[in-house]
């Protein structure tokens, strides 16, 4: 997920400063009271105990009576909470947006830092996500919420939807991650485009790491930077204003914690020897049946989770309702065509959710 450059301070000193600030001012805790009043707006953020630890939740919407949309962030380790006020602001009229910083990421990491010897598992994050959904449903007097994810969280969302379908009206996934991260097709596509463009630097980098599978945790990041470069040549750019962090997310302390959580989560995903969470993802092994409607959106120019692989998985599944939407001028990351298509699916296909 692209982020604007923010000055980076020494990690140890800022985390110590953040700890001192927390001692002076207790972290906010979100209430457990039910909000159901039609027309009453909500704008809250704070910690909720999820999976036995305080986890950060951001809630915003024009009316407490609107359907609840649980936005599960990608990465792993890349919460969208700093940018939601700009990226998804238009959606707040029709949905109550609930975002949750996953264990090991963002403000959840800032409150409860984790070390590399504390492993993440997709099952642990799945259970955290289901607990976050239960909190959101209870908080707004709903039986169910809409489950929304992209990239990493498209895989996590499948795990959540299959484990506890009763909590969800639908699963809406974008840039569907089916097996691992950026496989051989992505590598070949990036190398082909770099060669066609005479991009000697990119070709040399890809030749050096070779095709996956990899045992060096830096290799996926090298490929991702090349793929992002070539996606940008055939997609509409996201407005720079999208990536300006909201107040409270624009401090050196938060940036240091965000970066540390991002590094921790990414290493957990790729593993020190190619043996992280990502290497164990294979959605086909979960079986083809869903008990909730499934809607998948796919950027036509996505070089990371490529359309061919996403469509093959979509074709294999069974669900009460399903649809696959290919979005032109869109790649792996959010941009205006992708958000417009997502909003249409949410309004026209998912509809009301109570």
N, C-alpha and C positions, 0 to 999 in steps of 0.2 A: 504494500500500500504506500503510495507516495506521501511524503510528509515535507512541510516546508523546513528549510534549515533554521535551527534555533541555536544560539551559542551554547556550547556544551561545557559544563564545569566539571571539575574533578569529582568522580563518583563518590568517593568516600566522604569528602567534606560536605557535599550537598545532602547526602543521606543522613549524616549526623545533624545537619541543620534542620532537615525535615523532621527528624526525631524530636529535636528540641521544640520545634513549632507545635508538634502534636501534643507534647507535654503541656504547653501553655494553653492550647485551645483544643478541646476534645473533637474528634472527628464526628461529623454529622451522622445520625442514624435515621434511616427512613422509617416512617410510621407503618403500623400494621392495620390502621383503620381503613375501612372500606369507603371508597369514593365512587359514588354512582350517580351523582346529581347531573342531569342533562344541562349542558351549557357551561358547567363549571370547568375552567381551564386548570391544568396541572403543570407545574414546573418544579421538579424536585430532583435532588441528587444526594446520595449519601450511601452509607454502608448497610448491607443486609447480611445476616448470618446465613451463609450458604455452604453446605458441605463442611460445617464445623468451623469456618473461618469468616471474618468480615470480607465481603466482596462488594465492589462498587457498582451501584445501579443508578442510571440516569433516566428520568421519566419526563416526557414533555408531550403536551397535546392540547387542543383547543377545547375539548369536552371530555369529561370523565366517562360519559356514556358511549363514546366511540369504541369501535373494535380495538383490541390491544394487539400491537405488532411487536413481537420480540425479535430484535435485530441482534443476531449472533455474529460477532466480528471475526474477521479473517486473520491471517498471519501464518501460524498462531502468534500471538503477541502484539497484534496491531489493533487496539480498540479504536472505534470511530467516535467515541464520546467527545474528544476535543473538537470535532468538526461537524457534529450532527446538526448544530444550529444553522449551519450554512448548507450542507449537502442535502439534508432531508427536511428542511424547514417547511417546504410547501406541503409535505405529507401530513403535517401536524393538524391540518384542518379536518382531516378525515379519519385519522388514526391516533391512538395514544402510543407513542413510540417508547419502548422500554429497551434500554441498552445495558449490557452487563459486561464489565471488564473481567475476563476469564482469569482463573487461578494462574498466577505467574505472569500477569500482564497489567499494564496501566496502573491505575490507582489501587487495584487489588494487590499487585506486586509491591507498590509503594508502602502499603500498610503491612503486608506480610511478605517480605522478600524471601526468595527461594534460592537455594544453591544448586549447582550442577549435579550434586549427588542425591538430590531429591527428585525422583523421576515423576514426570507427568505421564498419564495414560489417557487414552481416548475414553476409556470406561469411566474414569474419575471425572473428566470434563463433561461427558454425557450426563452423568448423574447430577453434577452441578447445574447444568443447563436445564434439566427437567425441574430441579428445585427452584431455579429462577423463574421458570414458566409458571409453576404453582404459585409462587409469591405474586407474580403479576396478575394472574387470574383472580386470586383472592383479594388483592388490593383494589381491584376495580369491579368486583362482584360479577365476574364472568365464569362460565364453565370451561371455556377454552380460549386459546390465543392463537394468533397466526405465527408460524415459525418461519423465519427469514434468514438465509445465510448465503455466503458466497466464498468461493475458493476453499480455504481450509474449513470454514464453517459450513460449506455445502456438504462436506463429508460428515462433520460433527452433527449437522442437522439430520442427516439420514439416520445416524445412530440414535438420536433423540426421538425422532418420529417413529422408529421401529420399536424402541423400548417402551414408550408411553404414548401411544397414539391418542388415548382418551383426552389428553390435554390440548390437542391441536386441531384447529379447523382445517389447516392445510399446511403443506411444506412448500415454500417457494425458494428454490435454489438457483444460484447464478454461478457460472464458471465451475461447473460440477467437477469436483475432484473425485475420481473413481479409483485409481490405483496410484499410490505414491505421489511424487511431485515431478512434473516436467520430465517425462520419460524419453525414450529414444526418438519418438516422432518429433517432439519439441526440439531436441538437440539437432536432428537432421534438418528441420525447417530453419532454425536459426543459422546453422552453418551454411545452408544453401543460399539464404538471403544475404548473408555477409559476403559470400564469394561472388554472388551476382553484382553486389554493390562495390566490389573491389576494396572491401573493408579489411585490409591486411591485419590491423590490430585485433579485431574481433575474431578473425579466422585463426590467428595465432593463439589467442586465449582458448578458443574451443578445441583446437588441435591439441593443446597442451593438457587440458583436463580429460580429453577423450569422451566417448559416449558413456552414459550411465549403464550399469550401476556404478556408483562412486564409493570410495572409502574415505575421501577427504571432505570434511564438512564445508569447506569453502567452495567446492565445485558447484553446488546448486546455485549459490549466490552469483557466481561468475556467469553462469548461463542465464540466470534471471535478468541480469543487467543488459545482456545482449538482446534478449527477447523483448524487453521493454523498449529498447532503442528502435527496434524494427516494427513493433506494434505502433509506436508513435507516428510512423510514416504513413499509416493507412487508417488511422482512427481520429475521431474528433477529440481535441484536448479537453480535459476538465478545467474549468475556470480556476485561476489561481486563488480566488477568494474562497473556494471550497476548503483549502488547506491552511486557513488562518485559524489557529486554535482559539477557542472561546476563553474569556477571562477565567482564571483559576487553573487553566491548562497551559499557560504561557510562561510559567516560571522556570528558572534553571533547575529548581528542585524536582519539579514534575518531569521536565525533559530528561534529566538524569535517570529518574526512576523508570520512565517509559523506555528509554534506550536499554537500560539494564534488563528490564523485563522482556523486551524484544529479543535481545541476545540470548537470554536464558531459554525462552520459548522456542526460538529457531533452532538452537542446538538440541533441545529435546526432540524437535520434529525431525531433523536430519540425522542426528546421532553423530558420535565421534568417528564412527567407522561405517557410515551409511546404514546404521541399525536403529534409527530413531522411530518415533511414532509413524512417520510417513511411510516407512518401509513396510509397515504391517497393515496399511489400509488396503483393503480390497472389498469394495462394496458388493461385488457379486457373491461373496461368501455369506453375506447377510440374508440372501434369498431374494426372490423377485417380488414378493407380496408386500404391499403397503395397505394399511387400514385408514389412511387419510388421502385426500386428493394431493397430487404432486404436480407442480408446475416448474419447469426448468427453462431458464433463459441462458443463452450462450452467445457471447460475442463472436461474430463471424471471423474476426481477425485475431482471436485469442491464440497465442502461441504457447501458452503454459498448459491450460486444460483445453486441449484442442477439440473443435466441434465434432470431429469424427468419433472420438472416444466417448464424449458426453452423449452424443446421439445414440451410439450403440448401447450404452447403459440404459438410457431412457427407453429404448425399444424393448429392452429385456424385462422391464418391470411391469407389474400389474397394480392398479390403484383404482379406487372408486371413480375418480376422474383424473385425467392427466393431459398435459399439453407441453409441447416443446417449441420455444420461440427463439429463432435465430435473429440476432440483432446486427445489422450492418453498421459499419464504421465504429464498432466497439471491439475492444480487446479484453484483457483480463481484469483491468482495474475499472472502478466506476468512472463513467463519463456521461454527458447529457443524453445520448441515445439510449444507453443502458438504463439510466434512471427513469426515463420516459416509458420504456417498455415494462419495467418492473411495476411502475405505478399503474399502468393499464391492466396488467395481470391482477394486481391487488384489487382494483376497483371493479373490473368487468368479470373476472373469473372467480376470485375468492369471495368477494362481496362481504356481506355482514358476517360477523363472527361473535357469538355470545355464549 
